[in-house]
Amino acid sequence: MQVIVVYDTAVKHNPKALRTCRRYLHWVQRSVFEGQLTPAQLRQLHADLKAVLDGLDSVIVYMIEGPATLKREVWGCEHGNTDSIL
């Protein structure tokens, strides 16, 4: 599946989050990564990030499994307003 990962972490966690995500995905810009992952690789990425981040950090994962299927998960703390823009 195609995966897009975006993280918002404390400054001290940024280098660890960057290194962890780069092991699995392509670095697109600052805290944005994308690439193809199997479900097992996605679970391992989740476990690896959980080990380096704390409860105030936020990771949003978009999983695109087909032309009409988009899933969004938040790992960690939800930041900002989650209401629909429209």
C-alpha positions as CSV (number, residue, x, y, z in Angstrom):
1,M,0.0,0.0,0.0
2,Q,1.1,3.6,-0.6
3,V,1.8,5.4,2.7
4,I,2.3,9.0,3.6
5,V,3.6,9.8,7.1
6,V,3.7,13.3,8.6
7,Y,5.0,13.9,12.1
8,D,5.0,16.8,14.6
9,T,7.4,16.1,17.4
10,A,9.4,17.9,20.1
11,V,12.6,19.3,18.8
12,K,14.7,16.8,20.7
13,H,12.8,13.9,19.0
14,N,13.1,15.2,15.4
15,P,16.4,13.5,14.6
16,K,15.2,10.1,15.9
17,A,11.9,10.4,14.1
18,L,13.7,11.4,10.9
19,R,16.1,8.4,11.1
20,T,13.4,6.0,11.9
21,C,11.1,7.1,9.0
22,R,14.0,7.1,6.5
23,R,14.6,3.4,7.2
24,Y,11.2,2.7,5.7
25,L,10.1,5.5,3.4
26,H,11.4,8.3,1.1
27,W,12.0,11.7,2.7
28,V,9.8,14.2,0.8
29,Q,10.2,17.4,2.9
30,R,11.0,18.2,6.5
31,S,8.6,15.9,8.4
32,V,6.9,14.2,5.4
33,F,7.7,10.8,4.1
34,E,6.1,8.5,1.4
35,G,6.5,5.1,-0.1
36,Q,5.2,1.6,-0.4
37,L,4.9,-0.6,2.7
38,T,3.5,-3.9,3.5
39,P,1.1,-4.2,6.5
40,A,4.0,-5.9,8.4
41,Q,6.4,-3.1,7.6
42,L,3.8,-0.5,8.7
43,R,3.4,-2.3,12.0
44,Q,7.1,-2.3,12.5
45,L,7.4,1.4,11.6
46,H,4.7,2.1,14.2
47,A,6.5,0.1,16.9
48,D,9.9,1.8,16.1
49,L,8.4,5.3,16.2
50,K,6.5,4.5,19.4
51,A,9.9,3.6,21.0
52,V,11.5,7.0,20.2
53,L,8.6,9.4,20.7
54,D,6.5,10.4,23.7
55,G,2.8,11.1,24.4
56,L,2.9,14.7,23.2
57,D,4.3,13.9,19.8
58,S,2.0,13.3,16.9
59,V,2.3,11.1,13.8
60,I,-0.4,11.1,11.1
61,V,-0.4,8.2,8.6
62,Y,-2.3,8.2,5.4
63,M,-2.7,4.7,3.8
64,I,-3.8,4.5,0.2
65,E,-4.8,1.0,-0.7
66,G,-6.5,1.7,-4.0
67,P,-8.1,4.5,-6.1
68,A,-11.0,4.9,-3.8
69,T,-9.6,3.9,-0.4
70,L,-7.8,6.3,1.9
71,K,-7.4,5.6,5.6
72,R,-6.0,8.1,8.2
73,E,-4.6,7.1,11.6
74,V,-3.1,9.2,14.3
75,W,-0.3,7.7,16.4
76,G,0.2,9.7,19.5
77,C,-1.4,13.0,20.4
78,E,-4.0,14.5,18.1
79,H,-3.1,18.2,17.5
80,G,-5.3,20.9,16.0
81,N,-8.9,20.9,15.0
82,T,-10.2,17.7,13.4
83,D,-13.4,19.1,12.1
84,S,-14.1,19.2,8.4
85,I,-13.0,22.3,6.6
86,L,-16.2,22.5,4.5
